Amino acid sequence: MTTAIGQPLERVDGRAKVTGSARYSTEIPATGMAHACLVGAQVAAGRVTAVDASDAWEEPGVLAVLTHENLPRIAAQPPLVPSLFGGPAPGETFFPMQDDTVHYGGQAVALVVADTHERAQHAAALLRVEYEESEPLTTIEQGRDQAYEPEAIFGGFLPGHSARGDIEAGLEKADTVVECTYTFAANNHNPLETSGTTAMWDGDELLLHDATQGVNATQLTVAALLGIPLSKIRVLGHYVGGSFGCKAMIWHHPALAALAAREVGRPVKLALTRAQMFTSCGHREEQEQHITLGATDDGRLTALRHHKLSPTSHFDDWAEPSLNSAAQMYACPNYEGAYRLFRANTMTPTFMRGPGDSTGLFALECAMDELAERTGLDPIELRLRNFADSDPVSGNPWSSNGLKECYERGAARFGWYERDPEPRSRREGNWLIGTGMAAAGYPAPPPGTPQRARARIYADGSVVVQAATPEFGTGVATVMAQVAADALGVPVERCRFEKGDTDFPGIAAAVGSAGAGMISAAVHTAATALRDQLVREAVADSGSPLHGADPADVAVRDGVMTVSSPGAPSEAYADLLQRNHRPDAEASGTWNPPGLDTPYGMLTFGAQFAEVAVDPELGMVRVRRMTGAFAPGRVLNTRTVRSQLTGGMLWGLGQALLEANHMEPRTGRWAAGSLGDYLIAVNADAPDVEVELVEVEDRVVNPLGVKGVGEIGQVGANAAIANAVHHATGRRIRKMPITIEDIIG
């Protein structure tokens, strides 16, 4: 019986965060703390010819100036493997200041260490770095002719080309063909807390406080880079001020902080500036996607071709996987997907919330809206006619679905069928009003390494559960206490979840919406093992009222073990431990995620709806309301789930209408380098948001049936808004973000 799972409990970390008692990675005090400041390259291509640090060294408090001339060489560069796979996870297979080559603007070319943050910044500004500059290549227009089709992307785990059926034959059978090209501006990460690390050495042992989505990923990566044993590195990350992907992979600053601390013999704090967040921790790449849909007169898909072109770095074949879930969304027999890359003067792109699917499904869902208009079908009816009863890629059944219910319940809550489908049919004063919808899908869960947790109960009946995962805004400490409470059969207020420490059992980085599923599975496994252990001990204990009972007949509620029969004997966990003079009992649990060969298709599904008001003369777009219906498997905490989904939907609004960065072709530098130039959605942009939850049973993804909601709220929201803009104005805008110029141009 469960009593805690699903309850909308308030987050246990809320008070610490709002009162300021929560310590973040660069707020850690230490005696003799020094401060480091990165210096980024002012050119995007070329080489460093000289670094004059004489003025910097004359400043008081300067402890070190590290450049390619004196920074120690790394021991090894780990391969680029996504952090969810549980190994070393460098953000790119390049480490700065190992030679004089400049690959991209903002690349670290020096590190200045001083006794205060202000002195480090001032001394860094006094460095005179000279360059031999080369002509950069950064944009799609510059690199289009140099594009190639990679054998694999995403650290080698996804093919660069995939197909099923016969795409040309499918197009020949089509009565209607929709062919569209979509363009996407680059996006940059800007969580509240910039990335940062505090490094402390004690002899040959290293302690890192790191802002990361995976303390084990930081530990493994820094160990490989510095060539030191894992047992000599401990990483703490109790609180992380948001990430959304930029802290999923491990960038250069943790290892640089460790190298600097070893150089000066003092603890060193290295925090990226807001401007360095644009150049030092990846981004969502600029991209162009071309989609061709073929369909019969009744709207049934006969062909889907989806190609993507984007820049990658000089060292890695990286593209966010924009084609993958899009290939699974609809029952189309003939499909072709291909990635094309070109090497540019950019750092390796990385995860950003809804990686791949927020862009790939934008293109697909906008194209589906065009197909609906051409075939005279309601957009939901078109999607239902192409509903995939099984995974179109593998042919396997879905582990769970719920998409039809999402369409039905989302449409009812939004009032979808009350609209006039004719574009420009509704006006309120100067505003044209439009509505749009889109389907959503996101992988659930990705494969990974075994996940572990430890559960301990004390003789007073209180419980502590431990796992290495950090808290980066998802409410994990609250939710995992709920999971442990139900697995052990104890009140949730008696449970505490401890986190963010590599001395705890290992958990892979919580990325790709995998966190809730993999952590809850490990916690459930550990807590269940402890429960079963205590029950066995009780029935074997001659002093216990349960002595001789069948363990299978014992149920636990409120910390009391009871045989399932009227008037049956019972015993509290605490009584068992106290009678046997034991201060505590503990058990560990290991959960193995489903492998790539699991015979099921595994996606989380949803449906997004939006209403917009557009002023065609001023080019303004205002999103007035949004509704999302999602089928995320089992919901662990309705409050935190709704919060995550609402946040994702609002980010989809920002992606659709605001967020953009562009490379200046001549200099190879980002046009926007601060929040004064890079636009994000604020409270004034936020409309009314409604979330509908469709709980579907899933016995495949993990023992609790949890799929995760970190990404699915964003996927499809942008397409619903773009489709609503078309309904309002009659104009198809095939780009993100949609700008004033697109409306009035």
N, C-alpha and C positions, 0 to 999 in steps of 0.2 A: 504494500500500500504506500502510495506517495502522498505527502502532505505539503512539501516545500517546493518541489519542482513545479514550475508554471506560475507560481505566485509573483505578484508585482512588487517584490521587496525593494526597499530603497537601498542604494549602493552604500556598502560599508566604508568605502574610501571617500565618500562625499565630504564628511566633516573635515578630514585632514586636508583635503584640497582647498576648500573654501576658507579655512582658517589659516592656511599657509604652513601648517606643520608638516605637510608632505614634502619630503626632500627629493629633488630631481638630481640628475647626474652631475650637473655643474654647480650644485648648491651644497656639496659635501664639504664640511670644514676639515682642515688638517693643519697641523703645525708646519710652518715654513712653506705654505702653498705658493707655488709659482704659476704664472699664467702664460699661455702660448697664443700666438696670433699667426694665422696662415697668411701668406702673401701669394696672390694669384697672378698668373701670367697676363700681361696686358696685350698680348698678341694671341692669335688663334692657331698659328702655324709657324714653325721655324725652330730656332734654337737659342738658348741662353748663351751669350758670349762673355758676359762678365756680371758679377754681383759685387758692388762696392758697399760694404757694411761699415765703413769707418765712422760715418756720422752716427750710426745707430749705436756702435760700441762706446761712443763718448757720452751717451745718455746714462744717467744714474739708474741702477737697478737692473740693467741688462745682463742676463746670465748666459745666453747662447744665441747664436745665429746659425741655423742649419740650412744648408743648400745641397745641391747635387755634389758639391766638392767635398763635403765632410759628413753628410748623413750616412750612418752605417747602412751597408747593403742588406737587403732582406734575405732570409734564408731560402725561401721558395715562394713562388706565386701559385696559390691554389687555382684549380680550374674554375670556370664560371658555372656554378651549379646553383639553381634556385634554393633559397634558404629553407623551404618547406621540406627538403629531402634530408635535412638533419646533419649535414656535413659542413665543412668550411664553405663560406658563402661570400666571397669578395664581390663588391659591386661591379668590378671590372677587372680583367686580367692585365692590369697595369698598375704599377706603384710609382708614385712621383719621386722626383729628386734622386733617381738612380742613374740618370744621365742628363745631358743638356737639351734633349729634344722636347719641344713644345707641341703637343697634339691638339690642344683645344684651349680656348679662352677661359681664364680663371683657374687653369691647372696649377696646383701648388708648386711654386718654385723656391719658396723659402719658408722657414718657420722661426719666428723670433720668440724668445722666452725671457720674461722679466719678472720682477718681484711683485708687480701689480698689473692688473689688466690694462689700466690706462697707459702705463709705461711701455708695456708690450705693444699696444696699438701705435703709440707715438713712434717708437723705434722702428716698427715695421714700415711706417710711412716714410721714414728717412732712408730706407734702402734704395739704392740706385741699381736697377737691373737693366742691362743692355741686351738687345736681341738682334739676331739676324732673321728678318721676317720673310716668310714665304706667303704666297697667295693662298688664302683658305678656301675650302669647299665645304659648305654647310647646308645649303637648301636643296629641296627636291628639284627645282628648276636647274640648279647647277649640276646636280649629280645624276639626273635621269638617264643620260647616255652611258653612264658607267655602271648601271645597275646589273646585278647578277642574281641568280636564284640559288640561295644557300641550300645545302643538303639538309641542314637542320637548324632550328632556332631554339631559343629558350634553354640555353645550356646543353643543347644537343638532344633534348627530350621530345621535341615535336618536329615532325617532318616539314621541310620547306615546301613540299608539294604533296597534295593528296587528291584522290579522285575515286568516284564510284560510277558505275554505269558508263554511258557513252554521251558525253556532253553535247557533241555536235548532233547526234541523232535526236537528243532531247529537244534541242532548239528547232530542228526541222519539224518536229511534231507540234510545235507551239502554234497556237492561233494568235497569241499576243506576246510580244517581246518588250520588256522594259530594260533599258540599258542606261545606267547612271554612273557618274563619277562624283565621289564625295571627297572633300578635302578637310583636313583637321589641323588646326594650329597646335603647336607644342604646348604642353601644360607643365607647370612647375609646382613642387610641393611647398606648402607653407603652413604646417601645423603650428600651434601656439608656441611650443617649445622647439627651438632650433636644435639641430643635432649637436651633441657634445659628449666629451669623455673626461673623467678625472682619473689619472693614473698614479699609482703609488707602488713603489718597490720596497720590499723588506728583504734585504739580501738578494737572493735569486728568485724570490717569489713576488709575483705581480698581482696587484688588486686593481681592477678596473670598475669604475662606476660608469655605465654606458647607457645612453638613450637608444634603446634597441628593441625590436620586436622579438628578439630571441637571444637571451644571454648565452646559451650554448653555442649559437652561431658566432657570436663575437669571440667567445673563448676558443673555438676551433680555428677560426680565421687568424686571430692574432698569434696563436701558438704556431701555426704554419708559417706565417710571415716572419716571426722573430726566431723560429727554430728552437723553441723551448717546450718542455713537456707540458701536457695538459694539466698534470697534477700541480704544476707551479703557477697556474693562472686561475684566479677566481674572479668572476664577473657578477656584479650586482646591478640590478635595474628594477628597483622596487616600484618606482613611479616614472612614467614616460608621458610627456605632454603631447600626445597625438603622434601619428606617423603616416598612416594611409599609404604606406609603401616605401617612403624614403628611408625608413629605419628597418626595413625588412632585410635588405642586403647590407653587408658590412663594408663601409667605405674606408677611406684612408685614415681618418682622424683617430680612431682608437689606437692603431699601431703607432702613428706619429706621436700621440700623447705619451705612449709607453717609451718610445725611443728618446723623446725629449726629457722625460723624467729620469731615465737612466743616465742621460748626458749631464744633467745638472745636479743629480743626487738629491732631488727634492720632489715632493708631489707636484704634479703639473695638471692644470685644468685647461682644456682646449674646447672652446665653444665656437661653433660656426656663427658668423654674423648672418643677418637676414639676407644680405646681398650674396653671401657665399652659399646659401641654400639654393640659389639658382645655378650654381656652377660646381657643386661639390658632392651632391648626393643623388644624381640621376634626375630623370624627368620622363614624362610621356612624350614620345617622339612626334615630330611633324609627320603626317602621313597622308597618303592618297589611296583611296579604295575605289575599285571599279567593280560594279555588280551588273550581271546580266541575268534577268529572270525570264524564263519561258513558261507559258501557261496556256491551257485550253480555254475555250470560250466560257466554260463554267468555273474558271478560276483555279483549276488544279495544276500544280507546278509540274512541269516536265523537265526543267533544267534550271540549275543554279550555278553560275560561275562567279567566283569571288576572288579578286586579285588585290594585293596590297603592295604598295611601294613606300619605303621609308629609309631614312638615314640611320646608320649604325656607326660605331666607333672604328678606329683603325685596328682594334685588337679583338673585337667580339662580334659574332653573328647574333645580334639581339634584335628581336622585334616583339612587341607585346602580341600575344596570341589572338589576334582579332578575328581569325577565321574559324576558330575551333568550335565554340558553342553555336555559332551561326550555321555551321554544317549540320548540327543536330536538331535544330529547331523545328524543321518541317519535313514532311514525308515526300521528299523529292528523289526520284530514282537516279537522276543523273546530276553529278556534282563534280566541280573542279575548284580547288582552292590552291593559290600559289602566293608565296611571299617573295618579294624582290627587295634587295638591299643595295645600298651603295655606301662606300666608306667615306666618312665625312670627318671634319675637324670638330668633333663633339665627344663628350664623354659617353660611355655606354648608357643608353636609356635603361629604365628600370620599371619595376612595378609601380603603378599608381592606381588608386581605388577603382575597382572594376576593370583590372588590366585586361585589355583585349576585348572583352565583351561590351564595355561601354561604348567603344568605337565601332566594333564589328557589327553589333546589333543595331547601332544607330543607322548604319548604311543599309542593312537588311530590312529593318522595320520601316524606314522611309521609302525604300523601294517597294515593299509590300503595300504601303499606302497608295503609291502610284498605281500598282497593279489593281488594287481594289477599285480605284476610280475608273480605270479603263474597262474593267469587266462589269462595272455597275453593281458591285457587291458591297455590302457593309464591311468595313475593315475587320470586325470580329468574325463575321460569317466567312470571309476569305480565309482567315486563320483556322477556323474550325474545319473547313473543307480540306485543309492541308495538315491537320493535326497528325502528329506522329504517334501511333499506338505503341511503337517500339523505337529504340535508338536507330536512326537511319544509317549511322556510320557503321555500327557493329552488327546490327540486326538483333541485338539482345533486348530483352524486356527492360523497362525502366525499373529501378529500385523502388521508386514511387514517383508520382507525377503531380496531379492536382491542378494542372494548367487550365483545364476546362472549368473547374470550379472558380479559379481566379478570374477568368473572363466573366463568368456569370455573376459572381458576387461583387466584383469591381465595377462592372457595368451598372448593376442595380444601385449600388451606393452612389455612384457618380451621376446617375441619370442619363446614361449614354443614349438610350433609344428615344429620348425626348428631343434630340437635336434634329434640325433640318440639315441633311448632308450636303446641300448645295453650298459651295464656297461663296463668301461675301453675302450670305443670306441674313446675317444678324448684325445689327448696328445699334450702338448706344451713344448718341451724340456723335462726337468725332471718332469714337472707338469702334473698330471692327472686332467682333467677338467670334472666336473659333474654339473648337474642341478637337482633341486628337488622342489617339491611344497607340500603344505598342506592347508587344510581348517582351518578356524578360527571361533570361536564363543564365545560369552561372554554374560551373563545375562544382560538384559536391560529393564527397570531399576529394581533394587531390591525393594521390598515393604518397606515402612517406615512410619514414623509419619508425620502429617501435617507440611508443610513448609511455612514459613511466610516471608514477606518483606514489606517495607514501602516506599512509593513514595511521594515526596514533590516538588511542583513547587513554585518558588518565583515570586514576582511581576515584576522582571526584565526578566522573562522568562527562568531562569536557573533552572535546575532540579537536585535533589539529591535523590538517591535511596539507601536504607540501608537494609542490612541483615547480620547476625552474622557470616557468613562464612569467614574463613581466605583466604589469597592469598598464596598458597604454590607452585607456579610455573606454574599454568595452564593458567594464563591470565584472571582470573575471573573478575577482575575489568574492563578490556577492554570490554569483551564480554557482561557483564551485562549492561553496558552503552548502547551498541548497542541494546539489547533487550528492555530496557526502552525507548530508543529514538523512536523505531518503534511503540511500544505500545501507547505512548503518541502522536506521530506525531510531534516530535521536532527534530532539528538537533542534531546529536550525540555529536558534540563538546559542546553542551549546557548541557550535562548530565554528572554527576559524580556518581560513585558507591562507597559508604562507607561500610566498611567491618570489620570483625575480632573483634567484641565487643559484649559481652553478653548483653549489654544494648540495642542492636538492636534486631529486630524481629528474633526469633529462626530458625536456620537451622541445621539439623542433620549433622554429620560429612560427609564431601564430600569424600566418599570412594566407591569402587566397581563401578567406572565409573558412579556413580549416580549424581555427582556434577553438571555438566552442565544441566542435565535434570531437577533436582529438584529445583535448584536455579533459572534457567531461567523461570520455570513455576511460581514460587512465585513472581519473579520480574514482569513478564508479567501480572500476575493477579493483582498485586498492581497498576502497571502503567495503566492498562486498567480501573481499578476501578476509578482512579483519572481522567482519560480522560472522562469517562462517567459522573462522578460527575460534572466536569466543563461544559460539554455540557448541562446537565440538568439545571445547574444554568444559563447558557446563554439564553436558550430558555424560561426560566421562568422570566428573568430580563427584565422589560419594557424598560430599557435604552439600551438594547443590540440590535444591528442590526439583531440578530437571534431570537428576541422575537417572540414566537408563532410557531416557526418551529417544525417539527417532529424530535426528537433527532435521530431517525434512518436514517434521511436524511443528517445528518451532518457528514462531513469528516474533518479530521485534517491533515494538512501538514505544516511543518516548523513553528509549533506553532500557526497556524491560523485555526480557525474553519470556515468551509464554507459549506453552503447548496449545495447539489449536483445538481445544475441546472445552465444553462447559465446565467451569469450576476447576480448571487445570492449574497446576502449580506454575509459578513464575519466579524469575530472579532478575534483578537489575544488573547491567554490566558492572556498575560500580561495586555492588555487593560481591560479585564473583572475584573481582580484583582485590578488594580489601580483605576478604576472608583468606585469600592466598598470599597476602602480604606483598602484593605486586603493585608498584607505583604506576605502571602503565602496560599497555600491550600495543604492538604495532604490526603492520603487514604492508607489503609493497604490491603494486599491481603493474602489469605491462599489457599494453594493448597494441595489436598490430593492425594498421590501417588496411583497407582493401587494396589489393595489388592491381597493376595494370591489366592483369588477365581475369579480373573479376567479371563473370558473365552477366553483367547488368550495365545499362546506361545510367549514369548518375549525374543528374542536373537538378539544381533548385530552380523552380519556375515561378513566374509572376506575371502580372498584367498592370500596365501603367496607364493613367488617364490624366489629361491636363486641359484646363481652360485658360485661354489667353485673351488679352485685349491688346489690339494693335492700333496705334495712331499712324495711318499711312502717310501723313504729311510730315510729321516729326520723326518718323522711323522708330518710335518707342514701342517696346514690347513689354507688357506687364503680365506675369503669370498670376492668375486670380485664385485658382485652386488646383490642387493635385490630389489624386486618389491612387493608391497602390494596393493591390491584392497579391499576397505572396503565400507560397506553400513551402515553408522552410523546415518541414519535418516536425519533430517535437519541439515545442517552445519551452525553454528552461525558465525564463523570467519575462513575463509579458511587458513589463516596464522597460527593461533594457533592450528588448527586441524592438519594440516600437520606437524607442529613441534612436537605435541604429538605423532602422529603415527610414525614419523621417529624415535623419541626417543625410543618408544616401540620396534620397529623392531631391533634397535641396541642393546637394552638390551637383546632381544631374541638371538642375536649373542653371547653376553657375557655369557648368560645362557647355550648355546649350547657348547661353546668351552673353557670357562674360569672359571666361578664362581663356587667355591666349598669350602666347609669346612667340616672337619671330626672331630669327637670326638675321642680322644685318649682313648681306652677302659680301660686302667689301671688307669688313673688319672681322666677321665671324663671331661677333659678340651678341648677346641677347639684347633686344630692344628694351625689355623690361627687366629691371634688376632690383625692384623693391615693391612693397605693397602699395606704394604711391602710384605705380605704373601698371602693376599686374592686378587686374580686377577680379575680385571674388564676391560672391553673394553675401549680403549683410542682412540684418533684421528687416530693414525697409524693403528688401527684395522678396522676403519670404511670404508666400501666400498661406492660405489655410491648407493643411495637409492632413489627409485621412489615410489610415492604414487598416487594411482588412487582413486578418490572419486565417489561412486555410491550413489547418493541421492535418498532415497526411502521415499515415503509419509507414515507417521504413525500417525493415529488419536487416538491411544490408549495410548501410553506411557506417553504423557503429551500434553498440548495444543499447543505446538510448534513442536511436533514430533521429539524431540531431544533424541537420545539414549545414547550418550557419547562415548568417544574414549580413555579414560585413560588406558584401559587394552588391548583392542582388537589388538593394534599394536604389542604387544609382543606375543600374542597367535598364535601359528602355525609357527612363524619364526624359532624357534629352530628345529621343525620337518622338515621344508623345507630344512634347512641346513644339518641335519642328512641324509635325503633322497638324497640330492645332494652328500654327502660324499659316500654313497653307490653307486650312479651312477658313480662317479669318480673311485672308487676303487674296486667295487664288494663286499665289506665287509659290513655286517650289524653290526652296533654298537648300542647296546640297552642300552645306559646309557647317563646321562648328569652329567658333561660335557664330551665331547669327548676329549681325551688327546693324547699326542704323543705316549704313550705306546699302546693305542688302535689301532693306525694306523700301527705301526711297529711290534706289538706283534704277 
